[in-house]
Amino acid sequence: MDDWKLQQGNLGPEPDDDPDMGMIDEARQPLSRKVPIASSKINPYRMVIVARLVILAVFLRYRLLNPVHDALGLWLTSVICEIWFAVSWILDQFPKWFPIDRETYLDRLSLRYEREGEPNMLAPVDVFVSTVDPMKEPPLVTSNTVLSILAMDYPVEKISCYVSDDGASMLTFDSLAETAEFARKWVPFCKKFSIEPRAPEMYFTLKIDYLKDKVQPTFVKERRAMKREYEEFKVRINALVAKASKVPIEGWIMPDGTPWPGNNTKDHPVMIQVFLGSNGGFDVEGNELPRLVYVSREKRPGFQHHKKAGAMNALVRVAGVLTNAPFMLNLDCDHYVNNSKAVREAMCFLMDPQIGKKVCYVQFPQRFDGIDRHDRYANRNTVFFDINMKGLDGIQGPVYVGTGCVFKRQALYGYEPPKGPKRPKMISCGCCPCFGRRRKSKHESNGDIAGAEGDKEHLMSEMNFEQKFGQSSIFVTSTLMEDGGVPPSSSPAVLLKEAIHVISCGYEDKTEWGTELGWIYGSITEDILTGFKMHCRGWRSIYCMPKRAAFKGSAPINLSERLNQVLRWALGSVEIFFSRHSPLWYGYKGGKLKWLERFAYANTTIYPFTSIPLLAYCILPAICLLTDKFIMPPISTFASLFFIALFGSIIATGILELRWSGVSIEEWWRNEQFWVIGGISAHLFAVVQGLLKILAGIDTNFTVTSKATDDDDFGELYAFKWTTLLIPPTTVLIINIVGVVAGISDAINNGYQSWGPLFGKLFFSFWVIVHLYPFLKGLMGRQNRTPTIVVIWSILLASIFSLLWVRIDPFVLKTKGPDTSMCGINC
């Protein structure tokens, strides 16, 4: 046996302890790995889900077969609501069947692609930052995001930062010029002392020991000097903001005396300015800085510009002409880089030879600063990012959530992932056709390969690239370069001229941009559509959760703005539901989208419609209390056991979910509360607005969420801003309070025997009131005073509804009796 192993090369003299060989072996290892959830945590969770499904089926069967005849309407409404809730739960629950965690190995990435004495082989990355209105998205916030990008722990020649100014604001342009100058001092300071985070505003306001792990004696002195430099930078930015608050009658004038091209934000030419990365792109120590480019696409009346999705596609084309990096990171203007190694984390997946070829994007969770400790309105979305997204990562990958995502450029161009080697089949000699397949001859195999290559060339020759990508030969050529890069023969002037051309208004006409390429049009939540199209082509995505959050942003902690944000998301989901890209009927060809992944996408488009049964179910307890009726018949002891089992399975599912995910019970409870608050307000309005848009063509304007910060800690939390979204929850709250008072009063008048049936009704009314408690606190504000207009409207609607309901009693069957007009009142 030893002789045979020696002949095969598997046995020989003991290898020397060569450290270089060890490093080579380490570099050959995978750059990441899946970390499955422990079976002791996930198996009980799955068992409870199955048990809950069975119990739910028995419960619904019982409800359907046992109608309440004296309140048939109430019973039918409640059953329809319960069936809808069951379907919604299935769509939400089963995509969480295979949750996983992941680990990355940054040291292996460096060993493989950053070898000493050799050129750096890490892939270039184009970073996109989008902004629209500098008054709602303050320039200082955008500047911090840009500075954190320029200071990332990544080779400077591999990073290009593109800032899209879709509002064509001179304020944004001037603040970006100031940011480029300050970056010459900030970037070397960050890299010299390895500070985190590398957004100066967040770094200097952190309440931590900034001397921890710092050993260089000059750090304190240089930090103090840098903080002074940053404060002077802030003063200059604030001066620009103050100047921009008063627009001159003749419009803005540039320093050279010419009018600012973007004075008319709806009618202006293309504007591109390279601030860093060309002549003068060096820091104070003489080191090269990453490229920084300002971009404002052309806008003309009569053209459809497609809001953020159109702006992102313009950035894709500009970057494709100027730098053409194979990977792209997109960030909102308020999402700064909190972990300087975030891009390296993504490269552990995208550049991994084993899994990287089929990965279309790496999505990072969204984390937020400036949220109150109790997270009253579930701004952190922890349940979604730490539970749902982990579950999707075990299927075909997480959905794209609009920011904090590193894309593969080829996937955005509409290409399909490369096909892996097929599973080998059993080969037979060919004498028996029943077993295996016939062994091919060498001539046949070579013929097949040549035929495949010929088919590919034929397909490439027939494909009309200009019809697909647009009338730009330079850009079309860049789309064929899988590893990125620009032609070495192209001069910067030619490339800049072509970059202006590819973001002109008419460039996308009669092309596939927005339908098959880039960010997909048709919804204000273009992120869901874009990720969905990629998954339908067979790509998979990756969910990366490094120990230190990769990116952090700001969230609207004010109740009104939070509801408006949720309204915008829900309206986008309704638009997708009625579009041709709806997950209910799109993407079945080829079978490349896995079924549980389709469940998740279907849930993202259906959830706003749950607001209708949710609103009905929140009002039903009050109706039962006001009319003294029941929506369920008297139940036996055996049936009551199923009710207890149903509630027990709901509680057990939540507890086990928290156990494997690490989410706290407070975060889970806040999510449940805001699901009700948003469901009966923002989601309901989204359904109405979506139907109006589809049926009547009435469009809704997109409102940018304010990223402005308040000087007072959580001052925005207590600020009240009027919106009609506040009326439905307030009305539901008052109706339930009136119902509780009426029910208790009726029980007191009718005696002891009325208290037993009352408890079931009170339970559901209190369930509604407890879920709406954060809304009530937000309505009261800091002074615990509800605005008069909200009180008047809500009391008026609640009173009218309650009085009409008691008077009409529509869902209760009328008892037939003798005709009093014939036999008198005493008959």
Secondary structure, DSSP 8 states (H G I E B T S, - for coil): -HHHHHHHTS--S-----HHHHHHHHHTS-SEEEEE--HHHHHHHHHHHHHHHHHHHHHHHHHHHS--GGGHHHHHHHHHHHHHHHHHHHHHHGGGSS-EEEEE-HHHHHHHH--TTS------EEEEEEE--TTTS-HHHHHHHHHHHHTSSS-GGGEEEEEEETT--HHHHHHHHHHHHHHHHHHHHHHHHT-S---HHHHHH--S-TTTT---TTHHHHHHHHHHHHHHHHHHHHHHHHHHTS--TT--B-TTS-B-TTSSTTSB--EEEEEESSTT-B-TTS-B--EEEEEE--B-TT----HHHHHHHHHHHHHHHHT--SEEEEEETT-EESSTTHHHHHHHHHT-TTTGGGEEEEE---EEES--TT-TT-TT-HHIIIIIHHHHHTTT-----SSSEEEEHHHHTT------------EE-SS-TTSSEE---HHHHHHHHHHHHHHHHHHHHHS-HHHHH-S-HHHHHHHT-TT----TT--HHHHHHHHHHHTSGGGGTTS-BTTTBSS--SSS-HHHHHHHHHHHTT-EEEE---SS-SEEEE---SHHHHHHHHHHHHHHHHHHHTSTT-TTTSS-TTS-S-HHHHHHHHHHHHGGGGHHHHHHHHHHHHHHHHHT--SS----HHHHHHHHHHHHHHHHHHHHHHHHH---HHHHHHHHHHHHHHHTTHHHHHHHHHHHHHHH--------------SSTTHHHH-----GGGHHHHHHHHHHHHHHHHHHHHHHHH-GGGHHHHHHHHHHHHHHHHHTHHHHHHHHTTTT---HHHHHHHHHHHHHHHHHHHHH-TTS-------HHHH-TT-
